[in-house]
Amino acid sequence: MENTYAERRSVQLDGYRVRYWFYDADKKHKPLLVMLHGFRGDHHGLQLIATALREKYHVVLPDLPGFGRSEPFPDREHSVSSYVEFVREFLEALTDNAVHPGCETGIVLAGHSFGSTLAAHFAVEYPAMVERLILLNPISEPALAGQQKRLTKLTELYYSAGASLPRRLGTKLLASNAVVKLMTDVMVKSEDPGIRNYALRQHQAYFNTFANRDVLTEAYQASISHTVAEVAMNLTMPTLLIVGDQDELGSVRSQRTMASWIRSHSLKIIPGVGHLIHYETPQLAAEYIEDFLASPAPEPLEGYDQLPHADTTASTPDQLTGMIPAVDPGSGEHQLTKEATARGLYGTDER
């Protein structure tokens, strides 16, 4: 799907070209919002949210290097650290160096799924460049510690086979439409056939636009080796987390625990939604983002400074299960009306 409101642009960085889409309703002075898509995706995944926000923000959606229409890194691995440096280079080029590691005012940075991991790690590495942080379906727990351990192991075998087979056969396996459909079925929880079909069509069109199998294999390893939780305690800027209560890649419990480690945060939980909030409830997500950016920063958590330091050297289940949240989220799950659950109109706000 081409978006008539988006203008395609490109920038040459260190030996590779990045293409990005500029969503804007007019040329008035507005805040800059940069959004990072998830693993295997490209800018199309976030275009519904970008379109909803274009009246109030200059929204920029780059294709991550090696995906969509952006070229891969020519001489470095497609790892989290490499992508963090890409974000720095891209923001400096995008703003003509007005936003840099020592600047006084940063931008609004958002990321979905793997993009949330990149955004969070970047915000810790270069906090001056990020005024506020938005995490959509953030990765709150290690892949092998989640609810889909068995599926994760099968996925690892799948990517391993794709990397080890002869190149043509391996690439064909990695680009399999049957696997893309399985991924979509796992991540989408909406019962609306229109939403499910839209998500599937999007994935079929754009999930296989990776540069080559080496890029895909490297990025996959990066996506399962790091989380937002690793760096949550080091996030200093106001942070919004928008999660689905049926997200197989991050339980509500782990999301609440991780959120409690962030000094100044707002947590929104959308019922009846899985890992694809940007497809299932994009308008609601955009409303949450608008409210967050228009409101004063959430009050810092009391007792935050007394929290034990997280082990940031490795992503392990103990980081999430072995610590008590700074704020007690209350006993039991939130009681939702059947209507709210069915329509997915209401989230919860926890601070």
Rosetta blueprint (number, residue, H / E / L):
1 M L
2 E L
3 N L
4 T L
5 Y L
6 A E
7 E E
8 R E
9 R E
10 S E
11 V E
12 Q E
13 L L
14 D L
15 G L
16 Y L
17 R E
18 V E
19 R E
20 Y E
21 W E
22 F E
23 Y E
24 D L
25 A L
26 D L
27 K L
28 K L
29 H L
30 K L
31 P L
32 L E
33 L E
34 V E
35 M E
36 L E
37 H L
38 G L
39 F L
40 R L
41 G L
42 D L
43 H H
44 H H
45 G H
46 L H
47 Q H
48 L H
49 I H
50 A H
51 T H
52 A H
53 L H
54 R L
55 E L
56 K L
57 Y L
58 H E
59 V E
60 V E
61 L E
62 P E
63 D L
64 L L
65 P L
66 G L
67 F L
68 G L
69 R L
70 S L
71 E L
72 P L
73 F L
74 P L
75 D L
76 R L
77 E L
78 H L
79 S L
80 V H
81 S H
82 S H
83 Y H
84 V H
85 E H
86 F H
87 V H
88 R H
89 E H
90 F H
91 L H
92 E H
93 A H
94 L H
95 T L
96 D L
97 N L
98 A L
99 V L
100 H L
101 P L
102 G L
103 C L
104 E L
105 T L
106 G L
107 I E
108 V E
109 L E
110 A E
111 G E
112 H E
113 S L
114 F H
115 G H
116 S H
117 T H
118 L H
119 A H
120 A H
121 H H
122 F H
123 A H
124 V H
125 E H
126 Y L
127 P H
128 A H
129 M H
130 V E
131 E E
132 R E
133 L E
134 I E
135 L E
136 L E
137 N L
138 P L
139 I L
140 S L
141 E L
142 P L
143 A H
144 L H
145 A H
146 G L
147 Q L
148 Q L
149 K H
150 R H
151 L H
152 T H
153 K H
154 L H
155 T H
156 E H
157 L H
158 Y H
159 Y H
160 S H
161 A H
162 G H
163 A H
164 S H
165 L L
166 P L
167 R H
168 R H
169 L H
170 G H
171 T H
172 K H
173 L H
174 L H
175 A L
176 S L
177 N H
178 A H
179 V H
180 V H
181 K H
182 L H
183 M H
184 T H
185 D H
186 V H
187 M H
188 V L
189 K L
190 S L
191 E L
192 D L
193 P H
194 G H
195 I H
196 R H
197 N H
198 Y H
199 A H
200 L H
201 R H
202 Q H
203 H H
204 Q H
205 A H
206 Y H
207 F L
208 N L
209 T L
210 F L
211 A L
212 N L
213 R H
214 D H
215 V H
216 L H
217 T H
218 E H
219 A H
220 Y H
221 Q H
222 A H
223 S H
224 I H
225 S H
226 H L
227 T L
228 V L
229 A H
230 E H
231 V H
232 A H
233 M H
234 N H
235 L L
236 T L
237 M L
238 P L
239 T E
240 L E
241 L E
242 I E
243 V E
244 G E
245 D L
246 Q L
247 D L
248 E L
249 L L
250 G L
251 S L
252 V H
253 R H
254 S H
255 Q H
256 R H
257 T H
258 M H
259 A H
260 S H
261 W L
262 I L
263 R L
264 S L
265 H E
266 S E
267 L E
268 K E
269 I E
270 I E
271 P L
272 G L
273 V L
274 G L
275 H L
276 L L
277 I H
278 H H
279 Y H
280 E H
281 T L
282 P H
283 Q H
284 L H
285 A H
286 A H
287 E H
288 Y H
289 I H
290 E H
291 D H
292 F H
293 L H
294 A H
295 S L
296 P L
297 A L
298 P L
299 E L
300 P L
301 L L
302 E L
303 G L
304 Y H
305 D H
306 Q H
307 L L
308 P L
309 H L
310 A L
311 D L
312 T L
313 T L
314 A L
315 S L
316 T L
317 P L
318 D H
319 Q H
320 L H
321 T H
322 G L
323 M L
324 I L
325 P L
326 A L
327 V L
328 D L
329 P L
330 G L
331 S L
332 G L
333 E L
334 H L
335 Q L
336 L L
337 T L
338 K H
339 E H
340 A H
341 T H
342 A H
343 R H
344 G L
345 L L
346 Y L
347 G L
348 T E
349 D E
350 E E
351 R L
